[in-house]
Structures are given as C-alpha cells and as structure tokens.
C-alpha cells in the first residue's frame, strides 16, 4: 500500500490496481495539466493539477464504495474509473475542449481507445479488469457510472473543495464527508438518503458561487478565449492536428505556440499577461437569440464583420458567447418522506439560483486595449446589441468611456 499526503483529504491510501495505474505515463501526464487552465492568471495559487484531483476523486470513490457496501471486482472497476476519469483531458483542461471536439468528435470522457492501448490497458488487464467497462464507467454509463460522472458524482465533490482551497475563495466549501456517507441506491438510481435536502443544496450553492467568482471570471474567460484562438491558429497553420493537440500537456502547447510565427503574438500576450480587454460585456437579454445559438463558423464570421467595420486586423477581435445557462445539479435525487424527488421539485433555492445564473450571463467582445472604443462601437452595430441607450450613445460618439461594460 502507498500513502500519499494530499492538501485537501490529508492522507490517501492507494493500493491494488490504483497503485499500478499511478505510475503509467497516461496518469503521470496529468501532473503537467493544470486543473483550472488559465484561472491562475486571476488566482496565482491556482496551480493544482489534474493528477492530484484524480487522486482526490479516487479517494472519495473508495469512501463511497465502502459506505455502499460494494467490494470485489466491481469496486476495483469503479476505483480504476475514478482514478482514470481525466486521462482524456487535453492541455489546460477544459479550455480547448470545444476546439478539439469540433475536429475529433470526442470529449475528454471518451477514452475507450486510450484505455485499450498502452500501459493503462496492460495494467487493467493484469488486474482482471476490462478496459471497455472502465471506459463506460468514466462516461457515466450504468449503475456505478453515476458515481463517477453524474449529478452526485465524487468528481464534483472533489473539484469544488480543491478549487476553493487553491484559489483561496470560500465559496466551494461543502461537507463532502456527509455527502459521501449519505449516498445510496434506490431502484438503480444514486440518491441522497432521507434528510439530506440541504446537503444536496450545498452542492448547488457552491457551484453557483464558484462559477462567476472563479470558473467564469472575466479575466479567466478572456485568457481562455485567447488561448483557444491561438490553438486554433496553430492547427490551421502547422502540421499539428487535433488528435496530437489532445495528447499534449500544458508545456507542449506553450512551446508550440511560441514556436509558430502565426501564434507567437498570442503566446507573448499570455506569457506576459498582456491580455485583451472587454470592448463589450452584454447581458443575455440584450443579445439576439441568433447570436447566442450561433455555431463556431458563424461566430468567426461575426468577428470578421466587427473587425472590418472597426478597421482592425482579424486577430484583434474575439467574440466570446457562452452557452445558455443550465444547472445540471438541480436534477439530483433526494429521498423525502420515503419518496425519491428531484432537488428542483423540493428546493425553493433552485429557482433563485437559476435566476442568479441567468443574470450573471455575459457575452464578451475582446480586443487589445488601444482598440476598445472602435471594436466596441462596431460590435454593438454588427451584433445588433440592445445595450442601454446612454451607453450606446457614448460609444457611438467615440467618447473615452470608463464604464465597466467597456473596460476591464
């Protein structure tokens, strides 16, 4: 048995298949992939990695299996899936996932080929485990897949606490010990036992507070958009393809960006934290539905139109349109008076948090600081944004505004 000291869970005991998996190249690669991508440009201490998070998820999975009374080969499968659940991540974690998915058709949890080949597949088979079944669990399939990837999964329980710990913000703190102890299966569904509505709500509240403060902080969004644009140019201008990009680590990508002439400027800006600023920061009600639902190709066309109207270069405009707000945790199941109920049916907090999430949504248009005024004017016109009249007039008149909507 190996005992590993962890900053969140204290001591983590690793044995059996997990001990052998830790030393595979696929797991060790996660030491070189940041958990929060570019968030460290906002919170300097947010330098934790997917590797330590994977250990934390494994640890909580072991606790949950013990409480559920699951042992033997099934327990080994879930433990392996928990430890391996992030091996499919590309550099900077989720930051480039939309880009690679468009070109490969795969998200990070589609790891069937990755687990079948190489050292991971060998270790799993040596322990009598089927790589295909482990990959299915990582994708959230089956009864026990809910424990690895679902509304009450141990992945979420670890990353909320770990991200809060490393950023220094207090909002992600949850009682993961109680959450794990109260998990149970009812008719094949993973639920929280009687009397745990507040425990389920804590997950919801933590996620709702961490999103605007950490995950969708404006600077994190700008730097992620710049990294994504640089990586896209890398794929378009070099012989690197999306499959190769997915298997890089953070350092590999940064070196590639610095080495290519077409991406050197984005790399320099990221290296020096010389970031674009917000030319527009628009609320959801001010944005036409066609913009919100636009695909990637349409977004790029809007960027070209904005750049042409503003008289700036094609690389000087980034349009950042988030998906419509959603709250998957609201479908968590809890037992209330002997009945299984979805949290959104039981908790009045859900609707309030949905309203808050809706009000926090922002469309962003980013550009170099010296071009903010021109790009802001052009973006309002091209995107037909229904921004407050006084604000629009200031922009259209070319005044030097310091309003928050137009500056970082």
C-alpha positions in Angstrom: 0.0 0.0 0.0 1.1 3.6 -0.8 0.1 6.5 1.4 0.0 10.0 -0.3 -0.3 13.2 1.6 -2.9 15.4 0.0 -3.6 19.1 0.7 -7.4 18.5 0.8 -8.0 15.0 2.1 -4.9 14.6 4.2 -3.7 11.0 3.7 -4.9 9.0 0.7 -4.2 5.2 0.7 -3.5 3.8 -2.7 -3.5 0.0 -3.3 -4.0 -2.7 -5.9 -4.9 -1.6 -9.4 -4.8 2.1 -8.4 -1.2 1.8 -7.2 -0.1 0.3 -10.5 -2.1 2.8 -12.6 -0.5 5.8 -10.9 2.9 5.1 -12.5 1.6 4.8 -16.0 2.6 7.6 -18.5 -1.1 8.4 -19.0 -1.6 9.2 -15.3 1.8 10.9 -14.9 0.9 13.2 -17.8 -1.8 14.7 -15.6 0.9 16.2 -13.4 1.5 18.6 -16.3 -2.1 19.7 -16.9 -3.5 22.5 -14.8 -6.8 21.8 -13.2 -8.2 25.3 -13.8 -6.4 26.2 -17.0 -5.8 30.0 -17.2 -7.5 30.8 -13.9 -4.0 31.1 -12.4 -3.8 34.4 -14.2 -6.5 35.6 -11.8 -5.7 33.5 -8.7 -1.9 32.9 -8.7 -2.1 30.0 -6.3 -4.5 28.0 -8.6 -1.6 25.9 -9.9 -3.0 22.5 -8.9 -3.2 19.7 -11.5 -5.5 17.1 -12.8 -3.2 14.5 -11.2 -3.9 15.5 -7.6 -7.6 16.0 -8.4 -7.7 12.4 -9.8 -6.2 11.1 -6.6 -8.9 13.0 -4.7 -11.7 11.5 -6.8 -10.3 8.1 -6.3 -10.2 8.7 -2.5 -13.8 9.8 -2.4 -14.9 6.9 -4.6 -13.2 4.4 -2.2 -15.1 6.0 0.7 -18.4 5.9 -1.2 -17.9 2.2 -2.2 -17.2 1.3 1.4 -20.4 3.1 2.6 -22.4 1.5 -0.2 -21.1 -2.0 0.7 -19.5 -2.6 -2.7 -16.4 -4.7 -2.9 -14.6 -7.2 -5.1 -14.2 -6.7 -8.8 -16.9 -4.1 -9.1 -15.2 -1.9 -6.5 -11.9 -2.3 -8.4 -13.6 -1.2 -11.6 -15.1 2.0 -10.0 -11.8 2.8 -8.3 -9.9 2.5 -11.6 -12.5 4.6 -13.4 -12.3 7.3 -10.7 -8.5 7.5 -10.9 -8.6 7.5 -14.8 -11.6 9.7 -15.3 -9.5 12.7 -16.5 -6.8 10.9 -18.7 -8.6 12.2 -21.8 -8.1 15.8 -21.0 -6.1 18.0 -23.3 -3.7 20.8 -22.3 -5.2 23.4 -19.9 -8.1 21.1 -19.1 -11.5 22.2 -20.5 -10.1 25.4 -22.1 -9.6 23.8 -25.5 -12.2 21.0 -25.4 -14.7 22.7 -27.7 -11.9 23.2 -30.3 -10.7 19.6 -30.3 -14.2 18.2 -30.2 -15.2 20.0 -33.4 -12.3 18.3 -35.1 -12.2 14.9 -33.4 -15.8 14.3 -32.3 -14.5 13.4 -28.8 -14.8 14.9 -25.4 -12.4 14.2 -22.6 -14.5 11.4 -21.2 -14.5 9.4 -24.4 -11.4 7.3 -23.5 -12.2 3.8 -24.9 -9.2 3.8 -27.3 -6.9 5.4 -24.7 -7.6 2.7 -22.1 -7.4 -0.1 -24.6 -3.9 0.7 -25.8 -0.7 1.3 -23.9 0.3 0.9 -20.3 -3.1 1.6 -18.9 -4.7 -1.2 -20.8 -1.9 -3.6 -19.7 -2.4 -2.7 -16.1 -6.1 -3.1 -16.2 -5.9 -6.5 -17.9 -3.2 -7.6 -15.4 -5.7 -7.0 -12.7 -8.5 -8.8 -14.5 -10.4 -5.6 -15.4 -11.9 -4.9 -18.9 -10.7 -1.6 -20.3 -14.0 -1.2 -22.2 -16.1 -1.5 -19.0 -13.8 1.1 -17.2 -14.3 3.5 -20.1 -18.1 3.0 -19.9 -18.0 4.0 -16.2 -15.9 7.1 -17.0 -18.6 8.1 -19.5 -21.2 7.8 -16.7 -22.9 4.6 -18.1 -24.6 2.0 -15.9 -25.5 1.9 -12.2 -22.0 2.7 -10.9 -21.2 5.2 -13.7 -23.4 7.6 -11.8 -20.8 7.7 -9.0 -18.0 8.7 -11.4 -20.0 11.0 -13.7 -23.4 12.1 -12.6 -25.3 14.8 -10.6 -24.0 13.3 -7.3 -20.6 12.2 -8.5 -17.4 12.2 -6.5 -15.7 14.2 -9.2 -17.8 17.3 -8.4 -17.3 16.7 -4.7 -13.5 16.9 -5.0 -13.1 19.7 -7.5 -15.3 22.2 -5.7 -13.4 21.8 -2.5 -10.0 21.6 -4.2 -10.6 24.6 -6.4 -11.8 26.6 -3.5 -8.7 25.6 -1.5 -6.2 26.5 -4.1 -7.8 29.8 -5.2 -8.4 30.9 -1.7 -12.1 31.7 -2.1 -14.5 30.4 0.5 -17.4 29.5 -1.8 -16.7 25.9 -2.8 -16.6 24.5 0.7 -19.0 21.6 1.0 -19.4 18.8 3.5 -18.2 16.1 1.1 -17.8 13.7 4.0 -21.5 13.7 4.7 -22.4 13.7 1.1 -20.4 10.5 0.6 -21.9 8.9 3.7 -25.5 9.6 2.6 -25.2 8.2 -0.9 -27.4 5.2 -1.6 -29.0 3.3 -4.5 -32.8 3.2 -4.9 -34.1 1.3 -7.9 -30.7 1.7 -9.6 -30.6 5.4 -9.1 -27.9 7.1 -7.0 -29.6 9.3 -4.4 -29.0 11.1 -1.1 -30.8 9.4 1.8 -33.6 10.9 3.9 -33.0 14.3 5.5 -30.3 15.5 3.0 -32.1 18.2 1.0 -29.7 20.8 2.5 -26.7 18.6 1.6 -27.8 18.5 -2.0 -28.5 22.2 -1.9 -24.9 22.8 -0.7 -23.6 21.4 -4.0 -25.9 23.7 -5.9 -24.9 26.8 -4.0 -21.2 26.0 -4.1 -21.2 25.6 -7.9 -23.4 28.7 -8.4 -21.0 30.8 -6.3 -17.8 29.4 -7.8 -18.9 29.9 -11.4 -18.8 33.8 -11.5 -16.0 34.1 -9.0 -13.6 31.5 -10.4 -14.7 29.5 -13.4 -16.2 32.3 -15.4 -14.3 35.3 -14.0 -13.9 37.8 -16.8 -10.1 37.6 -16.9 -10.2 33.8 -17.0 -12.7 34.0 -19.8 -10.5 36.4 -21.8 -7.3 34.4 -21.3 -9.2 31.2 -22.2 -10.5 32.8 -25.4 -7.1 34.0 -26.3 -5.6 30.5 -25.7 -8.3 28.9 -27.7 -7.8 31.3 -30.6 -4.0 30.7 -30.6 -4.5 26.9 -30.5 -7.0 27.2 -33.4 -4.4 29.1 -35.5 -1.8 26.5 -34.6 -4.0 23.8 -36.1 -4.7 25.9 -39.2 -1.1 27.0 -39.8 1.1 24.0 -38.8 1.2 20.2 -39.3 -0.2 19.7 -35.7 -3.6 18.1 -35.8 -6.3 18.0 -33.1 -5.5 14.4 -32.1 -1.9 15.4 -31.4 -3.1 18.5 -29.6 -5.3 16.5 -27.3 -2.4 14.4 -26.1 -0.1 17.4 -25.4 0.4 18.7 -21.9 0.4 22.4 -20.9 4.1 22.9 -21.6 3.9 21.2 -25.0 1.2 23.6 -26.1 3.0 26.7 -24.9 6.2 25.7 -26.7 4.3 25.0 -29.9 2.5 28.4 -29.6 5.8 30.2 -29.1 7.5 28.4 -31.9 5.0 29.2 -34.7 5.1 32.6 -36.3 1.3 32.7 -36.7 0.7 32.2 -32.9 3.8 34.0 -31.4 1.9 37.2 -30.6 -0.9 35.3 -28.7 1.8 33.4 -26.9 3.6 36.6 -25.9 0.5 38.1 -24.6 -0.3 35.1 -22.5 3.2 34.7 -21.2 3.3 38.4 -20.1 -0.3 38.6 -19.0 -0.7 41.3 -21.6 -4.3 40.4 -22.2 -7.1 41.7 -24.4 -9.8 43.7 -22.6 -13.6 43.9 -22.8 -14.9 46.0 -25.6 -18.4 44.8 -24.9 -19.8 42.9 -21.9 -23.5 42.4 -22.6 -26.3 40.7 -20.6 -28.3 37.9 -22.0 -31.5 40.0 -22.5 -29.5 42.4 -24.7 -28.3 39.8 -27.1 -30.4 38.5 -30.1 -31.1 34.8 -29.8 -29.5 34.1 -33.1 -26.2 35.2 -31.7 -26.5 33.0 -28.6 -27.3 30.0 -30.7 -24.7 30.7 -33.4 -22.3 27.9 -34.3 -18.5 28.4 -34.4 -18.4 29.2 -38.1 -21.0 32.0 -37.6 -19.1 33.4 -34.6 -15.9 33.6 -36.7 -17.9 35.5 -39.4 -19.3 37.9 -36.9 -15.7 38.6 -35.7 -14.6 39.3 -39.3 -17.5 41.7 -39.7 -16.7 43.5 -36.5 -13.1 43.8 -37.5 -13.9 45.1 -40.9 -16.3 47.7 -39.6 -13.8 48.8 -36.9 -10.9 48.9 -39.4 -8.8 46.5 -37.3 -7.0 43.2 -38.1 -8.7 39.8 -38.0 -6.8 38.8 -34.9 -7.8 41.9 -32.9 -11.4 40.8 -32.3 -12.6 37.8 -30.2 -16.3 37.2 -29.8 -17.0 35.0 -26.7 -20.6 33.7 -26.5 -21.2 31.3 -23.6 -23.9 28.6 -23.8 -27.3 29.3 -22.3 -27.2 28.9 -18.5 -28.0 25.4 -17.2 -27.9 23.8 -13.8 -27.4 20.0 -14.1 -27.1 19.6 -10.3 -30.8 20.6 -9.9 -31.8 17.1 -11.1 -30.0 15.4 -8.2 -32.3 12.9 -6.4 -33.0 13.0 -2.7 -35.3 10.9 -0.5 -38.0 12.9 1.1 -40.7 11.2 3.3 -39.8 7.9 1.6 -40.2 9.2 -1.9 -37.4 9.9 -4.4 -37.6 13.5 -5.6 -35.6 15.7 -7.9 -34.0 18.5 -6.0 -35.7 21.1 -8.2 -39.0 19.7 -7.1 -38.2 20.0 -3.4 -35.9 23.0 -3.0 -37.0 26.7 -3.5 -33.4 27.6 -3.8 -33.1 26.1 -7.3 -35.3 28.7 -9.0 -33.5 31.5 -7.2 -30.1 30.2 -8.2 -31.3 29.8 -11.8 -32.3 33.4 -11.8 -28.9 34.4 -10.4 -27.2 32.3 -13.1 -29.3 33.9 -15.8 -28.4 37.4 -14.5 -24.7 36.6 -14.5 -24.5 35.5 -18.1 -22.4 37.8 -20.3 -21.5 38.0 -24.0 -17.9 39.3 -24.4 -16.1 41.0 -27.2 -12.4 41.4 -26.5 -9.7 43.3 -28.2 -6.3 45.0 -27.5 -6.8 47.9 -25.0 -5.9 50.6 -27.6 -8.7 49.3 -29.9 -11.5 49.0 -27.4 -13.5 52.1 -28.5 -13.5 51.2 -32.2 -14.2 47.5 -31.6 -16.9 48.2 -29.1 -18.8 50.6 -31.5 -18.6 48.1 -34.3 -19.7 45.1 -32.2 -22.8 46.9 -30.9 -23.8 47.6 -34.5 -22.9 44.3 -36.1 -24.4 42.2 -33.4 -27.4 44.4 -33.0 -27.0 44.5 -29.2 -29.8 46.2 -27.2 -27.4 47.9 -24.8 -28.6 50.8 -22.7 -29.2 53.9 -24.9 -26.9 56.2 -23.0 -24.1 53.7 -23.1 -24.6 53.1 -26.8 -24.5 56.9 -27.5 -21.2 57.3 -25.6 -19.7 54.5 -27.7 -21.1 55.8 -31.0 -19.9 59.3 -30.3 -16.4 57.9 -29.8 -16.1 59.2 -26.3 -13.4 57.9 -23.9 -15.7 56.0 -21.5 -14.5 54.3 -18.4 -17.8 52.4 -17.9 -17.3 48.9 -16.6 -19.1 47.4 -19.6 -16.4 48.6 -21.9 -13.2 48.2 -19.9 -11.6 45.6 -17.9 
